[in-house]
Amino acid sequence: MRIIKKIRPSTIIIILIASCIFLLTRCIGDSGNSEEKATARDEFKKYTGSKVCASCHKDIYDKHILTEHYLTLAPPTEKNILGSFEKGKNVFAFDDVTNITMEKRDSGFFQVEYNNGNEIRKGRFDMVVGSGRKGQSYLTWVNNRLVQLPITYFSPAAQWSNSPGYPPNKIVFNRPITSRCLECHSTYFEKISDPAIELEQFDHHKIIYAVDCEKCHGPGAMHVDFQSKNPGIKEAKFIVNPRKLTREQVLDLCTLCHGGGQLAKIKPSFQFHAGDSLSKYFIRNKAALNASNIDVHGNQMGLLSLSKCFIMSNMTCINCHNTHQNENGKVALFSQRCMTCHTEGHVKLCKMTAEIGPAITQNCIDCHMPKQPSHAVSVFLQGSPAPTPALMRTHFIKIYPEETKKVLAYLKGPIKKKL
């Protein structure tokens, strides 16, 4: 015998109201997601790529493609991958039976895991990350997701190593790459996954490699269209000239990628453009900064902001760096830029000027911005029980007495050498 319970009218009304609220919430959520995806599609159309820039700015373009910014993300060509695929130089052994072998196959370059000579799994080199000055890491597509491959090329040792932050005795093929990572190594990636999905997905075809022209000057499609139709107008329209930005705008532009752990994003990546305010897109970490808790890699702005040079002047990053040219290793050139303030007649003249003599104008950098080990870029070389860090110049500009002693000892050696 079935027992039928009567449902009160008030209960039915409550159920109907709850259902309406649920459906309305879903609609609003879906509308928001659709709007974000539509915005992404429209965003890609705003870009042209630097090869279009080269049609009018060839000299700048030819120099820029040699910079570390331009080389920080590239396709996986034989020229772009620095590590060797030659037999005897292409293996990273984790133990006596397990290794990763770098192989060139018909369908591309691969990192292949072997155990007792048996192939276990592999990942293709789909993107090269890093200019190669300190090293390169490599990404592979897994459907529409990007993950980091287990082996990196470490330039200071000129050999393959495990990837930074990876365990020394375990092979990892699944570390996900986020849009925030890509935002600092490229000009644009189009995200196609729902915002609620943690493992982000990207469009394979809507990518602008490298920190390119439009990263620092803003998307250029409108600029190219206008200037092409109006060749007689010499004033650049619809494009950003960083030298005409305010100090804060220039610093925000550089801090986007050189601000390290200072920033927590509150809007999707790739929405910030040159001339914007970072505060609209990120929350800054309010924790007190000090030089001991900032790594020399990735947060140059945090270190620079603690320096007297920065605090007591209106300097910005582009006072010292010409981003159109590769100036890596040109210590004398950077020192000359220091001397624009620290010259004879200024109260800020270096106290070592008399002792060192004219050579002081050739190297301010080793004394005041010495190379220091990075914890972020630190790898396990094959057979090494301890990680090997990359050495990078600190942007905490100050007096380092021990470094000064080294420079003086070098100058006063058996043969006085030019710095």
C-alpha positions, 0 to 999 in steps of 0.5 A: 500500500502506497502512502502519499504525503501531501506537500504544503503549498508553502514548501512548493513556493520555497522550492520554486524560489530556490530553483529560480535563484540557482538558475539565475546564478548559473546564468549570471556566471555563464554570462560572466564567463562568456563575456571574459572569453569574448574579451579575450577574443577581442584582445588578440585582434589588438596585436600585430606581432613585432614583424609588422613593427619591423616594416617601419622600425627595422633598426630597432627591431634588428637590435631588439631580437638579440635581447634577452626579453625577445629570447625569453620564449621561443619555438623549439627549433634546433637553433633555439635549444642550447643543450646537446642531443649528441649521444653521450651528451644528451642523458641526465641519469637519476640513478643506475637504471633511470634517466631522461634522454634528449632525443631528436625524432621525426616529429620533433625534439623529446625528453624521454624517460627510460627505466632499464632501457625501456621507454616509460614516457616522453614529452616533446619540446614545444616551447623554449623558456629563457634566453639561455644566459643562465639557462633554458627550461622547456614546456610541452603541450598536454592537449590544451594545457602546458606543463614544464618538462623535467630537464633544463639546460643550465648555462653556467655548467654547460650541461643538462640539469633537473628543472629548478624546484624539481626534486633531485630523485624523482622525474616530474612531467606534470608541473602546470604552467599558469597564465601568470608564468606566461605573462612574464615570458610572452606578450600574449596567450589566449586562455580558453578554459573556464575561470573556475578550472584550476588547470588553465587551457590555452589556444595553440594558435593565439600566442605572441612569443617573447617580451616583444614590442607590444609588451612595452608599447601596448597592442599595435593594431590600431597604431599600424592601421592609422599610420598606414592610412596617414603616412604624412602624420609623423606623430605616433598615434595609438601607441605608448612611448614609455619615455613619455609615461610618468615615473609610476607608470614606467615602474608599474610596467617593469614591475609587472614582470620584475616584481616577483612575489610582491603581486597577487593578481585580481584580474585575468593575466594579459589585461595589463598594458603599458600605461596602466596602473598595476593597482587595477590588476594586482594587490601588492604584498604589504609585508615589509620588504628587506634585502634578505627575503628577496631573491635576486631573480624575479624581484629586481624592483623590490631590491631596487626600491630599497636602494638609496639611489632609487629613494633619493632620486626620480630614477626608473629602470629605463634610466639604466636599461636600454631595452631595445639593445642587448647590453648584457655584460657591458659593465663599463657602459652601465658604470657610465650611467652611474656616473651621470649622478656620481661625478666630480662636484657631486656630494655623492662621489664615490669615496674610493675615487682617489684610491682606485683612480680613473679605472673607477669610471669603468666599473661601479657595478662589481662593487655596488651590484655584485652577483649573488646566488639565486634560490629560485634559479637553483638546479641539481646537476647530474651526480651532485647532492646539493643544488647549484645556484645561478649567480645574478646581479643584485639590484639592491644598490649599496656598499658591499665592503667585501666586494670592494676588497676583491676589486682593490685586490684585483687592481693591485695585483702583480699586473694592474688590470683594467676592469 
